Amino acid sequence: VPLQACGGGLVQPGGSLTLTCAASGLTMDHYAIGWFRQAPGKEPEGVSCITLDDGMIFYADSVKGRFTISRDNAKNTVSLQMNNLQPEDTGAYYCRVGQYWGQGTLVTVSS
């Protein structure tokens, strides 16, 4: 498994978490990268991504202004800074680099 995600946990509404996905055996800046999530009982959804060709960044409307995706080529990692978390952000978060998926890391937002 070339991707390892971490950083999930339990946080109160309004809190922050940073998810990080580390790659081994591949170079992240050769791929499009993104974060996805799946809430309990719901379909998976894309959260944010960075395109390969021009490095454009996209966010789901539900997280715009609260989440920030970034890539550290030197560390070969991609991160998702999540601020002002809300209960509806609860779910398993997955990183994707090209065709590779990391294992999920669970985010729970609850008081």
N, C-alpha and C positions, 0 to 999 in steps of 0.2 A: 504494500500500500504506500504509494508515494506521497500522500498528503495526510498531515496530522493537524487536526483542528483542536483548539482549546480556548478557554476563556468563558465558557458558559457558567451559569449559576443562578442563584436566587437573588432577586433584587426587588426593592420596593418600587412602586410607581414613582416616576420622576427620577429614578436612579440611572446609573450608567454602567455599561460593561464594554469591554473591548474583546472581540474575538480575533484570534490569530490562526492562520493556516500556514503551516510550514511544509515546504516541498523537499523531497529527497529524490534524487535520480532524474530530475527534470529541471529545466530553467524556466522560471515563471514568465520572464519577459518575452518568451517565445510563444505565449499562448494568451488567448482571451481568458479573463478570470472573473469570477463572480461569487456571490453569496445567494443562497436560496434558503427558504425556511418552510417548515410544514407544521402548522398548528394542529392540535389534537382534533381529529374528525374532519379536517379540511384538506383540500388539495394543496400540493406544493406550490409555492409562488416564488418568483424571482424577487430579490430584495435590491440588489445592486450589482453592477458589472463594469468592467473596464474592457473596452474593445482592444483587439490586437493591432489593427492597422493604424489607427490614429489616436489610440489612448483615450477616447471619449468615455466619459463616465455617465452612467444612467442610474436612476433610483426609482423604485416604486413610489407612487404618489403617497402611499401610506407612511413612508419613512423620510420623505424629503424634508430637509431642514433639521432632521434629528440624527440621521446616520451618515457616516462618512467612510467611504472605502478608500484604501490606500495600498500601495505596493512598495515593498522595500526590496529592490533588486539585489542589493548587497547581501541581505540576509535571506533572500529567496523566500519571502513571506508575503502574505496578503492579509490585511487587517480590516476589521469592520468596527469602527467606533460607534457605539450606540448610546445616545443621550436621551434624556426625558422618556425613558422606557415606560410603556403602558401595558396593561394586562393583555391587550390584543397582540402584543409583540411576543407573547409566550409561544414557544415551539422549539422544534429541533432545527438547528441552523447547520447548513452544509456549505462547504466551499467547493468550488469547481474550477479546475484549471484545465483548459482544453477539454478533452474527453474524460478527464480523471475527476473522480469525486472523493472528497474526504469523508470520514465518518462524521456523523452528526454530533454537535455539542448542544446540550439542552439549556435553553434560556427560560426561566420562570419569573414572571413579573407578578408579584402578589404582595398584598399588605398583610 
